[in-house]
């Protein structure tokens, strides 16, 4: 299964359904998940294993309720942040049940489905507190799902400490990397382009002389790259100008041609764009700081 990049995500995912259902108890500095109270937990654990109840139906019901709350939150989020249709409700709450127990749930699911359909037709608007709680459940579930990849991406990056970098570039750099970690590819590509254009302008054309003398229709970004002597065979004969132009293309396509951007930079290919951005920054500011 490969390296486990987030032990905390696995633990929190197990606790989240109990939080969604309110099936937990707080006693002083302790929190108990999976029991309505710490006393219920103690009573259950003191029984011999052979005498303990079969909680499979209860566990499936609780997961179904939790999945339902997450779904409600996703619907509310979609209505506020997306132009697409709301997601369909899906659950694997019954997968671990025997066929007989799954049949016992069938009528319950049918009833829940009818109630959902009726509620949707009536366009019922739940109270703000209920909406906020559903959004909380959905957003928490989403972040926990992303957490292992966030940790993996962050661990793959080398440390960078470039002194003398202007504040505006630092802001772009920080936000661009956060977009990369969370998988926001389009935003990351646009910010990587902004990082390099700002850095090149500060290093190569701080007074705007190249910009003012540029012929109409000529790319200012390309002119900055060609005038950046730091990028030409700086490290072991490596010419980093193609790296800078690759970042420019990614940013341009992200803004103007999303289909082409997804074809070229989909999946983990965006890591190359970020890596090229970092290479160029190192070349431009290597004289004032080192990696």
N, C-alpha and C positions, 0 to 999 in steps of 0.2 A: 504493500500500500504506500510505500515511500515514507519520507520524513513526515512527522506530525508537527505542523507548524503552529498550532494553537491548542494547547491542552485546555486553556480556559474556555475556549469556544465550546468544546465538547461538554464540559461541566455545566456551563450556563445554558446550553441547549436542553439539557436534561431537566434543569430547574425551571425553565421558562414556561412550559405548559402548566405547572403547578401555580406559578404566579398568575398566569392568565385566568386560572380557575379560582383563585383565592384559596387554594388548597395548601396553605402553609401556616406556620405558627411562629411567633417571635417570643422568645423567653430570655429576657436579659440580653446578654451578648450573643445568644445562639439563635439560629433560624433553622426550622425543621421543614423540609419540603416533602410532599407526598402524604401528609396526614393533616387532618383538620385541626389537630392539637397535639402537643407533645405527649399528652396523656394517652391518646389513642395509639400513638406510635409505641409507647412503652408497653401498653397492654398487648399489642400485637406481637412485639418482639419477645415477650415473656412466654407466649404460647409455644409449645413444641412445633417444629416445622410441619409435622404430619397433621396438626390440628388447625393450621392457619387456613383462612378462607382463600378461595380462588378469586383473585382480584382482576382476572383478565378482562371480564366484562366491564368492570368499573374503570380499569385503565383505558380501555378503548373508548368508553363514553367520555372520560375526561379529556382524552386527546382530541376527540371529535369536537368537544366544546372549545378547546384551545384553538384548534385549526379554524373553527368557525369565527372566533374573535379576530384571529389574524387576517382571515379573509375579509371580514367587515372593515378592518383597518385599511387593507389594500384597496378596497372599493372606494372608501372615503378619500384615500390619497390620490387615486386615479381621477376622481371627480375634480380634484383641486389642482393637480399638477400634470395631467396628461390630456392629449386630444383624442386618445383612443378609447375603445370601449372598456368597461370594467372587466376584471379577470373572472374566469369561471371558478366556481368552488370545487376544489379537489382535496381529497384526504386519503391517507393510508392508515387511518385509525383502526380499521378492521382487519388488516392484512395478517395479523398474528393470531386471529381467532380461528377456531375450528369451523368447518362448514355449518354445523348445527348452530353455533353461537352467532355466526354471521347472519343466518336466517332470522334469528331472534331480533337482530338489529334492523332488518329490512323495513319493517313497518315504521319504525322510528325515523329512519332516513327519509322515507317517502313523505311522512308527515312534515318533517323539517323542510323538505324541498318545496312542498306546497305552501308552507308558511312564508318561505323566502320569496316565492313567486308572487304571492298575494301582497307582501310588503313592498316588493319592487313596483308592482302596478299602482299601488296607492301612493308611491313616492313619499313614504313616511320619513320625516326628518327626525333623527334621534336627538336627545338633549346634547348640549355641548360637551358635558362631562363624559357622556357615553362615547361620543365621537373621539374625544381626546384620548380616552382609554384604549379604544380600538386602534387609533393611529399609533399610540405608544407600543401596543403589541406587535403591529405590523412592522414598524420601523426597527424595533429591537430584533425581531426575527430576521429582517433583511441584513442588519449590521452583523449579527452573529454568523449568518451565512457567508458573508464576505471576509470575516476576520482571518481565517487561515490563509487566504490569498494575500490579504493586506500584510500579514506578518512575513510571508514568503517573499513578496516583492521588496519590502523594506530590508530584509536580510540580504537580498541580492545586490544592494547598492553599496558601493564603497563610501567611506567617510570623505567629506569635502570641507575644507576650511579655507576659503579664499578671502583674504583680507583686501580691503580697498574696494569691495564691490558696492556700487551705489545702492541706496535704500530701495529705490523702485525695482531694481533687478532682484534684490533679495525677496521682495514681496512676490513678484512673479514666480521666482524659484520655489518658494515655500508652497504657494498655492498650486503650482503646476505639479509638484511632487505629490501633494495630497490627492489631486485628481488622478494621478497615476496609481497610487496605492489603492484607491477605492474603485478603480476600473472605469473612470470617466474618460474614455479615450479621446473623444472629440475635444473636450475642454483642455485636456492635457496637451494635445498637439497644438492647439491655438496658443496656449500659454508658453510652450517651448519656443514657438516662433517669436512671440513677444519678448521672451527672455533674450534671444540672440539678437533681435533687431535693436533692442535697447542697449545691450552690451556692446554691440558693434558700433552703434552711434556714439556712445560715450567714449569708446576707445579710439575710433578712427575719424569721426566727424563731430567732435564736441561743439564746434562753432557753426555747424550747418553749411560749410563751404561746398562740400560734395553735393549736398541736397539742392542747393541753389543753382549750381552749375550743371546739373544733370539734364541731358536732352529730354524732351518730351517723349513719354512712352518708355523710357529706360527704367529698369527696376532699381530702386534705391537700395534694396536689400542686396542685390547682386553686386552693385557698385561698392557697397561697404565691404562685402566679402573679398572682392578683388583688391581692395586697398588695405586689407588687413594683413600686413606682412607677418604678423604673429602666427597666422594659420598656414603659412607656406613652408612645408618641410621643417617644422619646428621640432618634432620628436622623432629621432631615428629616421629621418628622411620621409616621414609621413606627411602628406598634404591633407590638411583638415578642411580645406574649402569644400570638397564634396559633402562632408558631414553637415556643414552649415546649410548647403543648398538642399540637402535631403530634408532637413528640419523645415526649411521654408516651404518646400513642396507639400509636406504633410500638413502644415498649418493652413496653406492656401486651399488644399483639397477639403480639409475639415470644414472650412467656411463656405466654399463655393461648389463642391462636388462631393457630397456625402457618400454617394454610391461608390465612386472611385476610391475615396478614402477607406471605406470599409473593405474593399477588395484588396487594397495594397497593405493597409496597416491593421487589418482585423486580427483578433486573437492577441497573442503576446508579441507581435511584431512591433508594437508601439514601444517596447523596451529599447529597440534600436534608436528610435527617435530621441528618447530621453538620454540614452548613452551618448549619442552624437552631440546633444545639447551640452552635456557635462564636459565632453572632450573640448569643445570650442571654448567654453568658459575657462577651463584650465589653461588653454593656450593664451587667452586674452589677459588673464590675471595671474599667470604663473610667476611673473616677476615680482608680484606684490604679496603672494601667499602660495603655499604648496599644499598638495593633497595630504 
